Amino acid sequence: MAEKKEIKKTEEKNAKAKVSKKLEPKDEGKEYTIPLREKCRVAPRYKKTNKAVKTIKEFLVRHMKIRDRDLRKIKIDSYLNEFLWSRGIRNPPHKVKVKAVKEGDIVRVELVEFSKKLKAKKAREEKIEEAGEKAAEKKKAEAKKEEKPEEPSKEEKKEEKEKKASVVEAGKELEKTQHKQAKHTAKKGEKAPVVQRKALAR
């Protein structure tokens, strides 16, 4: 009897573990419908939307299990912010449906149900981002094509230096032979004609 009870307990534990694994999608995040009317009603007219933003943060701090209750760890998406402020500071929406994703200590909050205006804006911004990425890829491809020509290797540099040195030596030897010939052909009493060096002649 005791063995049968133990087997049943282990089976129940295994079943609970399987269910809990299926129910915890960490990457997808959780969706909440946050009521704002009750909290914003008591705020003065000129602060109602500010109170709505704070209410969203307080709600998520409580439900996403942030231990120190720090509101700065809740990061609101720009589209959600725009949705809250779309009707001005005096008339925020009465409820909002959001998706919260926890990344370490920080919780990122996004709007789930977009209005037509926000959908159009999001589509526009996505097109602009795609165009920017394509332009960046094209620039990288062009830069790779137009790489600098390969620099000559050390051996090629040595060969060029040797050629220059041999040309200079040949020029000096030629000058010496011309000077000797001019010296021997000169008559007595006359000075030998001066042979100008090529470098000075230029």
C-alpha positions in Angstrom: 0.0 0.0 0.0 2.8 2.4 0.9 4.5 1.7 -2.4 1.4 2.5 -4.4 1.0 5.8 -2.6 4.6 6.7 -3.3 4.3 5.8 -7.0 1.1 8.0 -7.2 2.9 10.9 -5.6 5.8 10.7 -8.0 3.5 10.5 -11.0 1.6 13.6 -9.8 4.9 15.5 -9.3 6.0 14.6 -12.8 2.6 15.6 -14.3 2.8 19.0 -12.5 6.3 19.5 -13.7 5.3 18.9 -17.3 2.3 21.3 -17.0 4.4 24.0 -15.5 7.0 23.7 -18.2 4.4 24.1 -20.9 2.8 27.1 -19.2 6.0 29.1 -18.8 6.9 30.7 -22.2 9.6 33.1 -21.1 10.3 34.6 -24.5 6.7 35.4 -25.4 5.8 37.4 -22.4 2.5 37.9 -20.7 -0.6 39.9 -21.8 -2.5 42.0 -19.4 -5.6 44.2 -19.7 -4.8 47.1 -17.2 -7.8 49.1 -15.9 -7.0 52.8 -15.6 -10.4 54.4 -15.0 -10.6 54.0 -11.2 -7.0 55.2 -10.5 -7.2 58.2 -12.9 -10.6 59.3 -11.7 -9.2 60.6 -8.4 -6.4 62.5 -10.1 -6.8 66.2 -11.0 -7.8 66.9 -14.6 -4.5 68.3 -15.7 -2.6 65.1 -14.4 -4.8 62.2 -15.5 -2.6 60.8 -18.3 0.5 61.1 -16.1 -1.4 59.1 -13.5 -2.4 56.5 -16.2 1.3 56.0 -17.0 2.2 55.6 -13.3 -0.7 53.2 -12.9 0.6 50.9 -15.7 4.0 50.8 -14.0 2.6 50.1 -10.6 0.4 47.3 -12.0 3.4 45.6 -13.8 5.7 46.0 -10.8 3.2 44.1 -8.8 2.4 41.4 -11.4 5.8 40.8 -12.8 7.3 40.2 -9.3 9.9 43.0 -9.2 11.0 42.7 -5.6 12.2 46.2 -4.7 9.1 47.8 -6.4 11.3 50.1 -8.5 9.1 51.8 -11.2 12.3 52.7 -13.2 12.7 49.0 -14.1 9.5 49.2 -16.2 10.2 50.5 -19.8 7.2 51.6 -21.8 7.2 51.3 -25.6 6.9 54.5 -27.6 3.7 53.2 -29.3 2.0 52.5 -25.9 3.1 56.0 -24.7 1.6 57.6 -27.8 -1.6 55.6 -27.4 -2.0 56.9 -23.8 -1.4 60.5 -24.8 -3.4 60.4 -28.0 -6.4 62.0 -26.4 -4.5 64.6 -24.4 -3.6 65.0 -20.7 -7.2 65.2 -19.5 -8.8 62.1 -21.1 -6.6 58.9 -21.1 -8.2 55.6 -22.2 -10.1 53.7 -19.5 -8.2 50.4 -20.1 -5.3 49.2 -22.1 -4.1 45.8 -23.3 -0.3 45.3 -23.0 2.3 42.6 -23.4 5.1 42.5 -20.8 8.4 40.7 -21.4 10.9 40.4 -18.6 14.6 40.7 -19.5 16.6 40.2 -16.4 15.5 42.9 -14.0 14.0 45.1 -16.6 10.4 44.7 -17.9 9.6 45.9 -21.4 6.0 46.8 -22.1 4.4 46.9 -25.6 1.0 47.8 -26.8 -1.1 44.8 -28.1 -4.0 46.4 -29.9 -3.0 49.2 -32.2 -5.2 51.9 -33.6 -5.3 52.6 -37.3 -3.1 55.6 -37.0 -0.5 53.8 -34.9 -0.5 50.8 -37.3 0.2 53.1 -40.2 3.0 54.9 -38.3 4.6 51.5 -37.3 4.5 50.3 -40.9 6.1 53.6 -42.1 8.9 53.3 -39.5 9.6 49.6 -40.3 9.9 50.5 -44.0 12.4 53.3 -43.2 14.4 50.9 -41.1 14.5 48.3 -43.9 15.6 50.9 -46.4 18.4 52.0 -44.0 19.6 48.4 -43.6 19.6 47.8 -47.3 21.6 51.0 -47.9 24.1 50.0 -45.2 24.5 46.6 -46.9 25.1 48.2 -50.3 27.7 50.5 -48.9 29.5 47.6 -47.3 29.5 45.7 -50.6 30.8 48.7 -52.5 33.5 49.2 -49.9 34.7 45.6 -50.3 34.8 46.0 -54.1 36.8 49.3 -53.9 39.4 48.1 -51.5 42.8 49.5 -51.9 45.1 47.7 -54.4 47.5 45.3 -52.7 50.7 46.9 -51.5 53.8 45.4 -53.0 55.5 42.7 -50.9 58.8 43.1 -49.2 60.6 41.3 -52.0 59.2 43.6 -54.7 60.2 46.6 -52.6 63.8 45.3 -52.3 63.9 44.7 -56.1 62.8 48.2 -56.8 65.5 49.6 -54.4 68.2 47.5 -56.1 67.1 48.7 -59.5 67.3 52.3 -58.4 70.7 51.8 -56.8 72.1 50.1 -60.0 70.8 52.9 -62.2 72.5 55.5 -59.9 75.8 53.5 -59.9 75.7 53.2 -63.7 75.2 57.0 -64.0 78.2 57.7 -61.8 80.5 55.3 -63.8 79.4 57.0 -67.0 80.3 60.4 -65.7 83.7 59.2 -64.6 84.5 57.7 -68.0 83.4 60.9 -69.8 85.5 63.0 -67.5 88.6 60.9 -68.1 88.2 61.1 -71.8 87.8 64.8 -71.7 90.9 65.1 -69.5 93.1 63.2 -71.9 91.9 64.9 -75.0 92.6 68.4 -73.7 95.6 70.3 -75.1 98.4 71.7 -73.1 97.7 75.0 -71.6 94.0 74.6 -71.9 91.8 73.6 -69.1 89.8 70.5 -69.4 86.2 71.1 -70.3 83.9 70.7 -67.3 81.4 67.9 -67.6 78.3 68.8 -65.8 76.6 66.1 -63.8 73.2 65.1 -65.0 71.6 66.0 -61.7 72.9 69.6 -62.0 72.1 69.9 -65.7 68.4 69.7 -64.9 
